[in-house]
Every structure is written in structure tokens, then in C-alpha cells.
Amino acid sequence: MKTAIFGFAGSGKTELFMALAGSAAAAAGRAMVKVPEPRLEPLIKLFSPKKITYAEIEYLDIPGGGGRGTGLGDRVLTEIRPYDCLLAVLDAFSGTADPKAQLGAIEADLLVADLAVVEKKLEKMALDKRKNKDLVDPKEEELLTKACGLLEAETPLRVDPALANAPELRGYRFLTGKPILYAWNVAESALAGFTLPEPSPGQEHIAVAARLERELNEIEDPEERAVFMADLGITESVLGRVVAATYRLLGLQTFLTAGEKEVRSWPVRVGATGPEAAGVIHSDFQKGFIRAQVLSWEDFLRTGDFKKARELGLLRKEGKEYVVKDGDIIEFFFNV
């Protein structure tokens, strides 16, 4: 999972990046960050595993970004294109910028960039059809024409997930087809009562005090950090809130594997079947999937032990049609 952090100059995007990835990552501008997963803790206590592995998200701090009255710039738009999710930071703290105008400018830049790609491709398709109609994939042309209509109407492609995620359009990596999280960077004093816009398809909003969160992240002692957070009335770190929003936007959930060798959390799409979840671990697991042994997180909390869960009939055998639930603890059986 890859998330690009970007915004206009002075928005506080680098401070937010440091709040997520740590100050040491600032120079590199890129970091792999462990996804917080408190559900691993009781499993770690139970198994005392040799290895503990958390799911990770790669964050990239995109340098640059225009000032007020300017666009993001072609370089920024090019750099964010390969990423799965976008995190745009808005200046709602300085009093010298209009965050709503910044949001509008970002959306406009994404729309214009995508429209330019679509129009150029449709023009090329028209020329190719004159030479030989077999050179053009009719399905791809149909989807691009539909995308062009949405973009001309100033509608991002993310409002139509089936279109944005169509296999024929995957190679275009459309910017408005990517899920986007807007982080409204506010002053600490305004954090509690700040009103956010309503979410829309593929778009969510959170309020952050990036400098405060960066300072909290720099406190190395977890207990000391927890005390400071409690004093400030902060119940969850910015990393936890950003990751939760990112998972929602990407349609992801978590399943767990546990044993003496390793306890681990894995991301998988919502609605994935047992074989698809097995494929997250290794493609051979999916190909040779036989069955899965599943203990729901709720049932694990009730019993606290796999032996007791088995005695109570809570440890289930599931086949290829099983749809994975968030928090499932799974052991896969396969033949390769």
C-alpha cells in the first residue's frame, strides 16, 4: 500500500509526514510505517512468538507544491500518479490561506490532468481507427469516452468506482480515480470544534494539528506519550486515524495469523474469500488452497485460548467460498 502526501507550500505536509513516519524519515521523504494493530497484543502474549510482523504502508512526502494562486505543478502531479491513495494537506491553521480554495484548486488540477490524458488518447484512437479499426479496443474506447464525459462535467472518476477500477483503464492511473484523504491542518486550539465537510465517494476528511502530532511522535517513551495525549484529550494518534481512513478508502480490512513462529497482521480487501486471503501471504497458498481454520476475533476474546475455542466448537473449518471478516485469525491448509 502506497500513499503520497502532498499539498501547497506552507500547508504543513512535511510535519504531518514526520508525525506519521518519524522525524528521522524527513530527509529521505519516504518511509515504511507499521499499521497500528492492537489486536496483535493478546496473541503475542499467548504465543510469545519468535517474530512479530505488522502490515505496512509506504508514505512519500512529495516536495514542492505551488503557492497561493498557483497550481500544484506538473512534477507533483506526475509523482503522485503511481500511488494507491492520496493524502492532501490543507492549510487551515495559518490564517493566510483559504483551505476550501486549496481543496478546490487541488481537485481542479487533478481533473485537468486526467482530462488531458483522456483527450490525447481518444484523439490517437480516432486516428488509429482511420487506418485500421482493429487497432482500437472498443471496450477501452467506450470507457474512455464515459470518463471524458465525467471529467468535462468536472466530476472526478472516483464517484464511479466501476469505471475508475475497470481493468481496461488501470494503466492510465487516473488521479481523480484514486481515493483521496484531505487532512485539514488546524491550530491546536481549534482542533476540538473544527467542522469538516461530509465525505463523498472515494473522498474523506480529517482534522489534524500536524505540529502537535509531530511533537508527540518525537516522545520516545510510550507511557510518557500516552500521558501527554490524555492531558490533551487526544484518544488516538494521527497515524491510527489516517490508517483507518486509508483502509476505508481502499476497501481494506485486516486478518491475523498466529503461532509460536510468528504473529502477524495482513491487509486484504473487504469481501475477499479464503483463497484470496491466502494469496496475500503467497500466490502458491491461493493456488493450492484446501481449507482455512478460522477463529473470529470476538470468539478469541471470549475464550482467550485456541484449545478452549476448539472445545467449544468455535474454531471453524471454512472452504473456498468463505468470506473473510475483519479480525479473523486464520490458519491456511494448502497443497502445492
C-alpha positions in Angstrom: 0.0 0.0 0.0 1.4 3.3 -1.0 0.2 6.8 0.0 1.5 10.1 -1.4 1.4 13.1 0.9 1.2 16.5 -1.0 -0.1 20.0 -0.7 0.6 23.6 -1.3 3.7 25.3 0.1 3.3 26.0 3.9 0.4 23.6 4.4 2.3 21.5 6.9 2.6 18.4 4.8 6.1 17.6 5.9 5.2 17.9 9.6 2.3 15.6 9.0 4.7 13.2 7.2 7.0 13.3 10.3 4.0 12.7 12.6 3.3 9.5 10.7 6.8 8.3 9.9 9.0 10.0 12.5 11.4 12.9 12.2 14.3 10.6 11.1 12.4 9.9 7.8 12.2 13.6 6.9 15.5 13.6 5.0 14.6 10.6 2.8 11.0 11.8 2.3 9.9 8.1 2.1 9.1 5.6 4.9 7.5 2.3 5.5 5.2 2.7 8.5 3.8 -0.1 10.6 0.0 -0.1 10.7 -1.2 0.1 14.3 -2.9 -3.2 15.2 -3.7 -3.6 19.0 -5.4 -6.9 18.3 -1.9 -8.5 18.0 -1.1 -7.8 21.6 -3.1 -10.6 23.3 -1.8 -13.0 20.6 1.7 -12.0 21.3 1.2 -12.7 25.0 -0.3 -16.0 24.3 2.3 -17.4 21.8 5.5 -15.4 22.7 6.4 -15.7 19.0 9.9 -15.5 17.6 8.7 -12.9 15.1 6.1 -10.1 15.2 5.1 -8.5 11.9 2.8 -5.6 11.3 1.2 -4.7 7.9 2.9 -1.6 6.5 2.0 1.5 4.5 4.6 3.3 2.4 4.4 7.1 2.7 6.0 9.5 0.3 6.4 13.2 1.2 6.1 14.9 -2.2 8.3 18.0 -2.2 7.1 21.3 -3.8 3.6 22.3 -4.5 2.6 25.7 -5.7 1.9 28.8 -3.5 -1.4 30.6 -3.3 -2.9 31.4 -6.7 -0.9 28.7 -8.4 -1.4 25.1 -9.2 0.4 22.1 -7.8 2.6 21.8 -10.8 3.2 19.0 -13.3 6.0 17.5 -11.3 3.9 16.9 -8.3 1.0 15.5 -10.4 3.5 13.1 -12.1 5.0 12.0 -8.8 1.7 11.1 -7.1 0.3 9.2 -10.1 1.8 5.8 -9.2 0.4 5.8 -5.7 -2.6 3.8 -4.4 -4.0 6.6 -2.2 -3.6 10.3 -2.0 -3.3 12.4 1.2 -3.7 16.1 0.5 -2.8 18.6 3.3 -4.7 21.9 3.6 -3.6 24.9 5.5 -6.4 25.7 8.0 -4.1 27.0 10.7 -2.1 30.0 9.4 -4.9 32.4 8.6 -3.1 33.4 5.4 -4.7 30.7 3.2 -8.2 29.6 2.4 -8.3 25.8 2.9 -11.5 25.5 0.9 -9.9 27.3 -2.0 -6.9 25.0 -1.7 -9.2 21.9 -1.9 -10.9 23.3 -5.0 -7.6 24.0 -6.6 -6.3 20.5 -6.0 -9.5 18.9 -7.3 -9.2 21.2 -10.4 -5.6 20.2 -11.0 -6.4 16.5 -10.8 -9.4 16.9 -13.2 -7.4 18.9 -15.8 -4.5 16.4 -15.7 -6.8 13.4 -16.2 -8.8 15.2 -18.9 -5.6 15.9 -20.9 -4.7 12.2 -20.8 -8.2 11.1 -21.9 -8.4 13.6 -24.7 -5.0 12.8 -26.1 -5.8 9.0 -26.0 -9.2 9.4 -27.7 -7.6 11.6 -30.4 -5.0 8.8 -31.1 -7.7 6.2 -31.2 -9.6 8.2 -33.8 -6.5 8.4 -36.0 -5.8 4.6 -35.5 -9.4 3.7 -36.4 -9.0 5.5 -39.8 -6.0 3.3 -40.5 -7.4 0.1 -39.1 -10.4 -0.2 -36.8 -8.9 -3.4 -35.3 -6.1 -1.3 -33.7 -8.6 0.1 -31.2 -10.2 -1.9 -28.3 -13.9 -0.9 -28.4 -14.4 -1.5 -24.7 -11.5 0.7 -23.8 -12.7 3.4 -26.2 -16.2 3.2 -24.6 -14.8 3.6 -21.1 -12.6 6.5 -22.0 -15.5 8.3 -23.7 -17.5 7.8 -20.5 -14.6 9.1 -18.4 -14.2 12.1 -20.7 -17.9 13.0 -20.1 -17.5 12.9 -16.4 -14.3 14.9 -16.4 -15.7 17.6 -18.7 -18.6 17.9 -16.2 -15.9 18.5 -13.5 -16.8 15.2 -11.8 -13.9 13.0 -10.5 -13.8 9.5 -11.7 -13.8 8.2 -8.1 -17.6 8.8 -8.0 -17.9 5.8 -10.4 -15.7 3.0 -8.8 -16.6 0.5 -11.5 -15.3 2.9 -14.1 -12.2 4.1 -12.1 -11.2 0.5 -11.4 -12.0 -1.0 -14.8 -9.1 -3.3 -15.9 -9.0 -1.6 -19.3 -8.2 1.7 -17.6 -5.8 0.5 -15.0 -2.7 1.5 -16.9 -3.8 5.2 -17.0 -3.6 5.5 -13.2 -6.1 8.4 -13.3 -5.6 10.8 -10.5 -9.3 11.5 -9.9 -9.9 7.8 -9.8 -7.7 7.4 -6.7 -9.2 7.6 -3.2 -8.1 10.8 -1.5 -7.9 11.8 2.1 -7.9 15.6 2.9 -6.1 16.5 6.1 -7.2 19.9 7.4 -4.2 21.1 9.3 -5.6 23.3 12.1 -4.3 25.1 15.1 -4.2 23.0 18.3 -6.8 25.3 19.9 -9.2 24.8 17.0 -8.9 21.0 16.8 -11.8 20.0 19.1 -14.5 22.1 17.5 -13.4 22.0 13.8 -16.2 21.2 11.4 -15.3 19.0 8.4 -17.0 18.6 5.1 -19.1 15.5 4.6 -17.4 12.6 3.0 -18.2 11.7 -0.6 -17.4 8.6 -2.8 -13.7 8.0 -2.6 -13.0 11.1 -0.5 -12.7 11.6 3.3 -11.7 14.4 5.6 -9.9 14.5 8.9 -8.7 17.4 11.1 -5.1 17.3 12.4 -2.8 19.5 14.3 0.3 18.4 12.4 2.9 20.2 14.5 1.4 18.9 17.8 1.2 15.3 16.4 4.9 15.6 15.2 5.9 16.7 18.7 4.0 13.8 20.3 5.7 11.3 17.9 9.1 12.6 19.0 8.4 11.4 22.6 10.1 8.1 22.6 8.6 6.7 25.9 5.2 5.3 25.0 3.9 5.8 28.6 5.0 9.4 28.6 3.4 9.9 25.2 0.2 8.4 26.4 0.1 10.8 29.4 0.6 13.8 27.2 -2.1 12.6 24.8 -4.5 12.1 27.7 -3.8 15.6 29.0 -4.5 17.0 25.6 -7.7 14.9 25.2 -6.3 13.0 22.2 -7.6 9.4 22.2 -6.0 8.2 19.1 -2.7 9.0 17.3 -2.9 10.7 13.9 -1.3 7.6 12.4 -4.2 5.5 13.7 -6.8 7.9 12.3 -5.0 8.3 8.9 -4.6 4.5 8.5 -8.2 3.8 9.4 -9.4 6.4 6.8 -6.9 4.9 4.2 -8.2 1.4 4.8 -11.8 2.6 4.4 -11.0 4.4 1.2 -9.1 1.5 -0.3 -11.7 -1.0 0.9 -9.3 -2.9 3.1 -9.7 -4.9 6.3 -7.3 -7.0 8.5 -6.9 -10.7 9.1 -4.4 -12.2 11.5 -2.1 -15.2 11.6 -0.7 -16.5 14.9 1.7 -19.2 16.2 4.9 -19.7 18.0 6.9 -18.8 14.9 5.2 -15.6 14.0 2.2 -13.4 14.9 1.2 -11.1 12.0 -1.4 -8.8 10.6 -2.3 -8.8 6.9 -4.3 -6.4 4.8 -7.0 -7.8 2.5 -9.8 -6.3 0.5 -13.3 -6.3 2.1 -15.3 -9.2 0.6 -12.2 -11.4 -0.1 -12.6 -15.2 0.1 -10.4 -17.6 2.0 -8.3 -18.4 -1.1 -7.8 -14.7 -1.9 -6.7 -14.0 1.7 -4.3 -16.9 1.4 -2.9 -15.4 -1.8 -2.0 -12.2 0.2 0.5 -14.4 2.0 1.8 -16.3 -1.1 0.3 -17.0 -4.5 1.0 -20.7 -4.0 -1.3 -20.7 -1.0 -4.1 -19.5 -3.1 -3.5 -21.9 -5.9 -3.3 -24.9 -3.6 -5.9 -23.8 -1.1 -7.7 -26.7 0.6 -9.4 -25.1 3.6 -9.0 -22.5 6.3 -9.3 -22.9 10.1 -10.9 -19.7 11.4 -11.4 -18.2 14.8 -13.2 -14.9 14.8 -11.8 -12.1 16.9 -14.9 -11.9 19.1 -14.7 -15.6 19.8 -11.0 -15.3 20.7 -11.8 -12.5 23.1 -14.4 -14.8 24.7 -12.1 -17.7 25.2 -8.6 -16.2 25.2 -7.2 -19.6 24.1 -7.3 -21.7 20.9 -7.7 -25.0 22.8 -10.8 -23.8 24.7 -12.2 -22.3 21.5 -11.8 -25.7 19.8 -13.5 -27.5 22.7 -16.4 -25.0 22.4 -16.7 -25.6 18.7 -15.7 -22.0 17.9 -12.7 -22.9 15.8 -14.3 -23.4 12.4 -13.2 -25.1 9.2 -14.1 -23.0 6.1 -13.8 -23.7 2.4 -13.2 -21.8 -0.7 -16.4 -19.8 -0.5 -15.8 -18.4 2.9 -15.8 -14.6 3.0 -13.1 -13.2 5.4 -14.2 -10.9 8.2 -12.2 -8.2 9.8 -10.1 -9.5 12.7 -10.3 -13.2 11.7 -7.5 -15.3 13.0 -6.8 -17.8 10.2 -4.6 -20.9 9.6 -4.5 -22.0 6.0 -4.2 -25.5 4.7 -2.9 -25.9 1.1 -1.2 -28.4 -1.2 1.5 -27.2 -3.7 
